[in-house]
Amino acid sequence: MHDVAVLHEGRVAIALGESGVAVIGRDGHRIAQYDQPAYGIVLSDAADRAIVIAPRGPVLRLARLDFAARTAEFWCDTKLTAWSTDYDGGLWFAALNREILAIDATAQQLDSLWHNPDFPVPIAALIRDSKTLRVIGQGQDWRYELPSLTLRSREATVAVDGQRWSVTTDVDETGVRVTLHEGAEPRATFTLEGAGSVRVRLQANTLALGDDCGRVIVFDLTKGTVRRNLRV
């Protein structure tokens, strides 16, 4: 398992590398299979579509999934070095070295509707919600207002304030320990015995975990309870 994302009605999408994407239903059974290679999932805000990513040497193979229509199609091969793991269904933010890209996720080819090549260091991460895009690199934290893409702040250090939920992971010879924090306070800990790696995704009101032993855990941030605990 390489990535995991929570869909509607208790369904979970799992990236299985060259085997594609499986969708697991509420009862734990596989209800759909998409044949596009997937090592990463970029999920739409409505959780009805996704871009899936598979590395191919120096380039990335991109495909698009429609969970409602149950379709999957190859999109393009491209070079990207960082990207947001979610998008609004139309605009996807990514980066190539120091260049920020706003990509039209509905276009036939990879088209950039806006770009800024002037970020001072290689971009390490892009984090977005409906109102803000953060572009982060070593010692740099830029914040754009969305949807106008107006640069509102440009900090010389990466600020971590204002993040309600965050996750830390610790790996040792026994497995992986994942700790969920609310602000500075730990709220929950998940011990994945025997695991060597884990993929973590914070979505609206949920934390999804998937490890290399096939375990999938979906935790409800609002209720503080486990919604799903599966092995696939």
Contacts in CASP RR format, 6 or more apart in sequence:
PFRMAT RR
TARGET T0000
AUTHOR 0000-0000-0000
METHOD contacts of the structure
MODEL  1
MHDVAVLHEGRVAIALGESGVAVIGRDGHRIAQYDQPAYGIVLSDAADRA
IVIAPRGPVLRLARLDFAARTAEFWCDTKLTAWSTDYDGGLWFAALNREI
LAIDATAQQLDSLWHNPDFPVPIAALIRDSKTLRVIGQGQDWRYELPSLT
LRSREATVAVDGQRWSVTTDVDETGVRVTLHEGAEPRATFTLEGAGSVRV
RLQANTLALGDDCGRVIVFDLTKGTVRRNLRV
1 14 0 8 1.000
1 15 0 8 1.000
1 16 0 8 1.000
1 199 0 8 1.000
1 210 0 8 1.000
1 211 0 8 1.000
1 212 0 8 1.000
1 214 0 8 1.000
1 216 0 8 1.000
1 232 0 8 1.000
2 15 0 8 1.000
2 16 0 8 1.000
2 17 0 8 1.000
2 38 0 8 1.000
2 39 0 8 1.000
2 40 0 8 1.000
2 199 0 8 1.000
3 14 0 8 1.000
3 15 0 8 1.000
3 38 0 8 1.000
3 39 0 8 1.000
3 40 0 8 1.000
3 41 0 8 1.000
3 199 0 8 1.000
3 201 0 8 1.000
3 210 0 8 1.000
4 12 0 8 1.000
4 13 0 8 1.000
4 14 0 8 1.000
4 15 0 8 1.000
4 41 0 8 1.000
4 199 0 8 1.000
4 201 0 8 1.000
4 208 0 8 1.000
4 209 0 8 1.000
4 210 0 8 1.000
4 216 0 8 1.000
5 12 0 8 1.000
5 13 0 8 1.000
5 41 0 8 1.000
5 43 0 8 1.000
5 47 0 8 1.000
5 50 0 8 1.000
5 201 0 8 1.000
5 203 0 8 1.000
5 208 0 8 1.000
6 12 0 8 1.000
6 13 0 8 1.000
6 47 0 8 1.000
6 201 0 8 1.000
6 203 0 8 1.000
6 206 0 8 1.000
6 208 0 8 1.000
6 218 0 8 1.000
7 13 0 8 1.000
7 23 0 8 1.000
7 47 0 8 1.000
7 48 0 8 1.000
7 67 0 8 1.000
8 47 0 8 1.000
8 48 0 8 1.000
9 25 0 8 1.000
9 26 0 8 1.000
10 25 0 8 1.000
10 26 0 8 1.000
10 218 0 8 1.000
10 227 0 8 1.000
10 228 0 8 1.000
11 23 0 8 1.000
11 24 0 8 1.000
11 25 0 8 1.000
11 26 0 8 1.000
11 31 0 8 1.000
11 67 0 8 1.000
12 23 0 8 1.000
12 24 0 8 1.000
12 25 0 8 1.000
12 208 0 8 1.000
12 216 0 8 1.000
12 218 0 8 1.000
12 228 0 8 1.000
12 230 0 8 1.000
13 21 0 8 1.000
13 22 0 8 1.000
13 23 0 8 1.000
13 24 0 8 1.000
13 41 0 8 1.000
13 43 0 8 1.000
13 50 0 8 1.000
13 67 0 8 1.000
14 21 0 8 1.000
14 22 0 8 1.000
14 23 0 8 1.000
14 24 0 8 1.000
14 210 0 8 1.000
14 216 0 8 1.000
14 232 0 8 1.000
15 21 0 8 1.000
15 38 0 8 1.000
15 39 0 8 1.000
15 40 0 8 1.000
15 41 0 8 1.000
15 52 0 8 1.000
16 22 0 8 1.000
16 38 0 8 1.000
17 37 0 8 1.000
17 38 0 8 1.000
17 39 0 8 1.000
17 54 0 8 1.000
18 37 0 8 1.000
18 54 0 8 1.000
19 37 0 8 1.000
20 33 0 8 1.000
20 34 0 8 1.000
20 35 0 8 1.000
20 36 0 8 1.000
20 37 0 8 1.000
20 38 0 8 1.000
20 52 0 8 1.000
21 33 0 8 1.000
21 34 0 8 1.000
21 36 0 8 1.000
21 38 0 8 1.000
21 41 0 8 1.000
21 50 0 8 1.000
21 52 0 8 1.000
21 65 0 8 1.000
21 72 0 8 1.000
22 30 0 8 1.000
22 32 0 8 1.000
22 33 0 8 1.000
22 34 0 8 1.000
22 232 0 8 1.000
23 30 0 8 1.000
23 31 0 8 1.000
23 32 0 8 1.000
23 33 0 8 1.000
23 34 0 8 1.000
23 67 0 8 1.000
24 30 0 8 1.000
24 31 0 8 1.000
24 216 0 8 1.000
24 230 0 8 1.000
24 232 0 8 1.000
25 31 0 8 1.000
26 228 0 8 1.000
28 228 0 8 1.000
28 230 0 8 1.000
28 232 0 8 1.000
30 232 0 8 1.000
32 67 0 8 1.000
32 70 0 8 1.000
34 52 0 8 1.000
34 65 0 8 1.000
34 72 0 8 1.000
35 72 0 8 1.000
36 52 0 8 1.000
36 54 0 8 1.000
36 63 0 8 1.000
36 65 0 8 1.000
36 72 0 8 1.000
36 73 0 8 1.000
36 74 0 8 1.000
37 52 0 8 1.000
37 54 0 8 1.000
37 61 0 8 1.000
37 63 0 8 1.000
38 52 0 8 1.000
38 53 0 8 1.000
38 54 0 8 1.000
38 63 0 8 1.000
39 52 0 8 1.000
39 53 0 8 1.000
39 54 0 8 1.000
39 55 0 8 1.000
40 52 0 8 1.000
40 53 0 8 1.000
40 54 0 8 1.000
40 85 0 8 1.000
41 50 0 8 1.000
41 51 0 8 1.000
41 52 0 8 1.000
41 53 0 8 1.000
41 85 0 8 1.000
42 50 0 8 1.000
42 51 0 8 1.000
42 52 0 8 1.000
42 53 0 8 1.000
42 83 0 8 1.000
42 84 0 8 1.000
42 85 0 8 1.000
42 86 0 8 1.000
42 87 0 8 1.000
42 92 0 8 1.000
43 49 0 8 1.000
43 50 0 8 1.000
43 85 0 8 1.000
43 86 0 8 1.000
43 87 0 8 1.000
43 201 0 8 1.000
43 203 0 8 1.000
44 50 0 8 1.000
44 86 0 8 1.000
44 87 0 8 1.000
44 88 0 8 1.000
44 89 0 8 1.000
44 90 0 8 1.000
45 86 0 8 1.000
45 87 0 8 1.000
45 88 0 8 1.000
45 89 0 8 1.000
45 130 0 8 1.000
46 89 0 8 1.000
47 67 0 8 1.000
47 203 0 8 1.000
48 66 0 8 1.000
48 67 0 8 1.000
48 68 0 8 1.000
49 64 0 8 1.000
49 65 0 8 1.000
49 66 0 8 1.000
49 67 0 8 1.000
49 68 0 8 1.000
49 89 0 8 1.000
50 64 0 8 1.000
50 65 0 8 1.000
50 67 0 8 1.000
51 62 0 8 1.000
51 63 0 8 1.000
51 64 0 8 1.000
51 65 0 8 1.000
51 75 0 8 1.000
51 87 0 8 1.000
51 92 0 8 1.000
51 105 0 8 1.000
52 62 0 8 1.000
52 63 0 8 1.000
52 64 0 8 1.000
52 65 0 8 1.000
53 60 0 8 1.000
53 61 0 8 1.000
53 62 0 8 1.000
53 83 0 8 1.000
54 60 0 8 1.000
54 61 0 8 1.000
54 63 0 8 1.000
55 61 0 8 1.000
56 77 0 8 1.000
58 79 0 8 1.000
59 77 0 8 1.000
59 78 0 8 1.000
59 79 0 8 1.000
60 77 0 8 1.000
60 78 0 8 1.000
60 79 0 8 1.000
60 80 0 8 1.000
61 74 0 8 1.000
61 77 0 8 1.000
62 74 0 8 1.000
62 75 0 8 1.000
62 76 0 8 1.000
62 77 0 8 1.000
62 78 0 8 1.000
62 110 0 8 1.000
63 72 0 8 1.000
63 73 0 8 1.000
63 74 0 8 1.000
63 75 0 8 1.000
64 72 0 8 1.000
64 73 0 8 1.000
64 75 0 8 1.000
64 105 0 8 1.000
65 71 0 8 1.000
65 72 0 8 1.000
66 72 0 8 1.000
75 110 0 8 1.000
76 109 0 8 1.000
76 110 0 8 1.000
78 110 0 8 1.000
79 96 0 8 1.000
80 94 0 8 1.000
80 95 0 8 1.000
80 96 0 8 1.000
80 101 0 8 1.000
81 95 0 8 1.000
81 96 0 8 1.000
81 97 0 8 1.000
81 122 0 8 1.000
81 123 0 8 1.000
82 94 0 8 1.000
82 95 0 8 1.000
82 123 0 8 1.000
82 124 0 8 1.000
82 125 0 8 1.000
82 126 0 8 1.000
83 92 0 8 1.000
83 93 0 8 1.000
83 94 0 8 1.000
83 95 0 8 1.000
83 126 0 8 1.000
84 92 0 8 1.000
84 93 0 8 1.000
84 94 0 8 1.000
84 126 0 8 1.000
84 127 0 8 1.000
84 128 0 8 1.000
84 133 0 8 1.000
85 201 0 8 1.000
86 128 0 8 1.000
86 203 0 8 1.000
87 93 0 8 1.000
87 105 0 8 1.000
87 128 0 8 1.000
88 130 0 8 1.000
89 105 0 8 1.000
89 106 0 8 1.000
90 104 0 8 1.000
90 105 0 8 1.000
90 106 0 8 1.000
91 102 0 8 1.000
91 103 0 8 1.000
91 104 0 8 1.000
91 105 0 8 1.000
91 113 0 8 1.000
91 147 0 8 1.000
92 102 0 8 1.000
92 103 0 8 1.000
92 105 0 8 1.000
93 100 0 8 1.000
93 101 0 8 1.000
93 102 0 8 1.000
93 103 0 8 1.000
93 126 0 8 1.000
93 128 0 8 1.000
93 133 0 8 1.000
94 101 0 8 1.000
94 103 0 8 1.000
94 126 0 8 1.000
95 101 0 8 1.000
95 119 0 8 1.000
95 123 0 8 1.000
95 126 0 8 1.000
95 135 0 8 1.000
97 122 0 8 1.000
97 123 0 8 1.000
98 117 0 8 1.000
98 118 0 8 1.000
98 119 0 8 1.000
98 120 0 8 1.000
98 121 0 8 1.000
98 122 0 8 1.000
98 123 0 8 1.000
99 115 0 8 1.000
99 116 0 8 1.000
99 117 0 8 1.000
99 119 0 8 1.000
99 123 0 8 1.000
100 115 0 8 1.000
100 116 0 8 1.000
100 117 0 8 1.000
100 119 0 8 1.000
100 123 0 8 1.000
100 126 0 8 1.000
100 135 0 8 1.000
101 112 0 8 1.000
101 114 0 8 1.000
101 115 0 8 1.000
102 112 0 8 1.000
102 113 0 8 1.000
102 114 0 8 1.000
102 115 0 8 1.000
102 149 0 8 1.000
103 110 0 8 1.000
103 111 0 8 1.000
103 112 0 8 1.000
103 113 0 8 1.000
104 111 0 8 1.000
104 112 0 8 1.000
104 113 0 8 1.000
114 149 0 8 1.000
119 135 0 8 1.000
119 137 0 8 1.000
119 140 0 8 1.000
119 142 0 8 1.000
120 140 0 8 1.000
121 137 0 8 1.000
121 138 0 8 1.000
121 139 0 8 1.000
121 140 0 8 1.000
122 137 0 8 1.000
122 138 0 8 1.000
123 135 0 8 1.000
123 136 0 8 1.000
123 137 0 8 1.000
124 136 0 8 1.000
124 137 0 8 1.000
124 138 0 8 1.000
125 134 0 8 1.000
125 135 0 8 1.000
125 136 0 8 1.000
125 137 0 8 1.000
126 133 0 8 1.000
126 134 0 8 1.000
126 135 0 8 1.000
126 136 0 8 1.000
127 133 0 8 1.000
127 134 0 8 1.000
127 136 0 8 1.000
128 134 0 8 1.000
128 146 0 8 1.000
129 146 0 8 1.000
130 146 0 8 1.000
131 145 0 8 1.000
131 146 0 8 1.000
132 143 0 8 1.000
132 144 0 8 1.000
132 145 0 8 1.000
132 146 0 8 1.000
133 143 0 8 1.000
133 144 0 8 1.000
133 146 0 8 1.000
133 149 0 8 1.000
134 141 0 8 1.000
134 142 0 8 1.000
134 143 0 8 1.000
134 144 0 8 1.000
135 141 0 8 1.000
135 142 0 8 1.000
135 143 0 8 1.000
135 144 0 8 1.000
136 142 0 8 1.000
136 158 0 8 1.000
137 158 0 8 1.000
139 156 0 8 1.000
139 157 0 8 1.000
139 158 0 8 1.000
140 154 0 8 1.000
140 155 0 8 1.000
140 156 0 8 1.000
140 158 0 8 1.000
141 153 0 8 1.000
141 154 0 8 1.000
141 155 0 8 1.000
141 157 0 8 1.000
141 158 0 8 1.000
141 159 0 8 1.000
142 151 0 8 1.000
142 153 0 8 1.000
142 154 0 8 1.000
142 155 0 8 1.000
143 151 0 8 1.000
143 152 0 8 1.000
143 153 0 8 1.000
143 154 0 8 1.000
143 155 0 8 1.000
144 150 0 8 1.000
144 151 0 8 1.000
144 152 0 8 1.000
145 151 0 8 1.000
145 152 0 8 1.000
160 166 0 8 1.000
162 183 0 8 1.000
163 183 0 8 1.000
164 182 0 8 1.000
164 183 0 8 1.000
165 180 0 8 1.000
165 181 0 8 1.000
165 182 0 8 1.000
165 183 0 8 1.000
165 202 0 8 1.000
165 207 0 8 1.000
165 221 0 8 1.000
166 180 0 8 1.000
166 181 0 8 1.000
166 183 0 8 1.000
167 178 0 8 1.000
167 179 0 8 1.000
167 180 0 8 1.000
167 181 0 8 1.000
167 200 0 8 1.000
167 202 0 8 1.000
167 207 0 8 1.000
168 178 0 8 1.000
168 179 0 8 1.000
168 181 0 8 1.000
169 176 0 8 1.000
169 177 0 8 1.000
169 178 0 8 1.000
169 179 0 8 1.000
169 198 0 8 1.000
169 200 0 8 1.000
170 176 0 8 1.000
170 177 0 8 1.000
170 179 0 8 1.000
171 177 0 8 1.000
171 196 0 8 1.000
171 197 0 8 1.000
174 193 0 8 1.000
174 194 0 8 1.000
175 191 0 8 1.000
175 192 0 8 1.000
175 193 0 8 1.000
175 194 0 8 1.000
175 195 0 8 1.000
175 196 0 8 1.000
176 191 0 8 1.000
176 192 0 8 1.000
176 194 0 8 1.000
176 195 0 8 1.000
176 196 0 8 1.000
176 197 0 8 1.000
176 198 0 8 1.000
176 211 0 8 1.000
177 189 0 8 1.000
177 190 0 8 1.000
177 191 0 8 1.000
177 192 0 8 1.000
178 189 0 8 1.000
178 190 0 8 1.000
178 192 0 8 1.000
178 198 0 8 1.000
178 200 0 8 1.000
178 209 0 8 1.000
179 186 0 8 1.000
179 188 0 8 1.000
179 189 0 8 1.000
179 190 0 8 1.000
180 186 0 8 1.000
180 187 0 8 1.000
180 188 0 8 1.000
180 189 0 8 1.000
180 190 0 8 1.000
180 207 0 8 1.000
180 219 0 8 1.000
180 221 0 8 1.000
181 187 0 8 1.000
187 224 0 8 1.000
188 219 0 8 1.000
188 224 0 8 1.000
190 209 0 8 1.000
190 217 0 8 1.000
190 219 0 8 1.000
192 198 0 8 1.000
192 209 0 8 1.000
192 211 0 8 1.000
192 213 0 8 1.000
192 215 0 8 1.000
194 213 0 8 1.000
195 211 0 8 1.000
195 212 0 8 1.000
195 213 0 8 1.000
195 215 0 8 1.000
196 211 0 8 1.000
196 212 0 8 1.000
196 213 0 8 1.000
197 211 0 8 1.000
197 212 0 8 1.000
198 209 0 8 1.000
198 210 0 8 1.000
198 211 0 8 1.000
198 212 0 8 1.000
199 209 0 8 1.000
199 210 0 8 1.000
199 211 0 8 1.000
200 207 0 8 1.000
200 208 0 8 1.000
200 209 0 8 1.000
200 210 0 8 1.000
201 207 0 8 1.000
201 208 0 8 1.000
205 220 0 8 1.000
205 221 0 8 1.000
205 222 0 8 1.000
206 218 0 8 1.000
206 219 0 8 1.000
206 220 0 8 1.000
206 221 0 8 1.000
206 227 0 8 1.000
207 218 0 8 1.000
207 219 0 8 1.000
207 221 0 8 1.000
208 216 0 8 1.000
208 217 0 8 1.000
208 218 0 8 1.000
208 219 0 8 1.000
209 215 0 8 1.000
209 216 0 8 1.000
209 217 0 8 1.000
209 218 0 8 1.000
209 219 0 8 1.000
210 216 0 8 1.000
210 217 0 8 1.000
213 231 0 8 1.000
214 231 0 8 1.000
214 232 0 8 1.000
215 229 0 8 1.000
215 230 0 8 1.000
215 231 0 8 1.000
216 228 0 8 1.000
216 229 0 8 1.000
216 230 0 8 1.000
216 231 0 8 1.000
216 232 0 8 1.000
217 226 0 8 1.000
217 228 0 8 1.000
217 229 0 8 1.000
217 230 0 8 1.000
218 226 0 8 1.000
218 227 0 8 1.000
218 228 0 8 1.000
218 229 0 8 1.000
219 225 0 8 1.000
219 226 0 8 1.000
219 227 0 8 1.000
220 226 0 8 1.000
220 227 0 8 1.000
END
